[in-house]
């Protein structure tokens, strides 16, 4: 699993980035998640917890 930075848009000289967490298909299958589903995220201490909405 890794964190990927992507250029979202560029307006003039200003660049805006977004970040994507790449999750291996094996974990997605285990969680029974599907592409396009809404997810909720919460920071607990120094951890990021992601759950299905």
SVG drawing of the C-alpha trace seen along z (x, -y; Angstrom):
<svg xmlns="http://www.w3.org/2000/svg" viewBox="-23 -33 27 45">
<polyline fill="none" stroke="black" stroke-width="0.4" points="0.0,0.0 1.3,-3.5 0.4,-7.2 0.4,-8.8 0.4,-12.5 -1.4,-13.6 -1.7,-17.0 -5.3,-18.0 -5.3,-21.2 -3.0,-24.2 -4.3,-27.7 -1.7,-30.2 1.5,-29.4 -0.4,-27.7 -0.6,-23.9 -3.2,-22.0 -2.6,-18.4 -4.7,-15.6 -3.5,-12.4 -4.6,-8.8 -4.1,-5.8 -3.5,-2.7 -5.0,0.4 -4.1,3.8 -7.0,5.7 -6.6,8.6 -7.5,6.2 -10.5,4.7 -11.8,8.2 -11.4,9.2 -13.3,6.0 -16.0,6.7 -15.6,3.1 -16.5,2.0 -15.2,-0.9 -17.3,-4.0 -18.5,-3.3 -18.6,-6.2 -16.0,-5.9 -15.6,-7.7 -12.2,-8.6 -11.3,-9.6 -7.9,-10.3 -7.4,-8.5 -4.1,-9.5 -1.6,-9.0 -3.7,-6.5 -6.1,-7.0 -9.2,-4.8 -11.3,-4.3 -14.7,-2.7 -17.6,-2.1 -20.3,-4.8"/>
</svg>
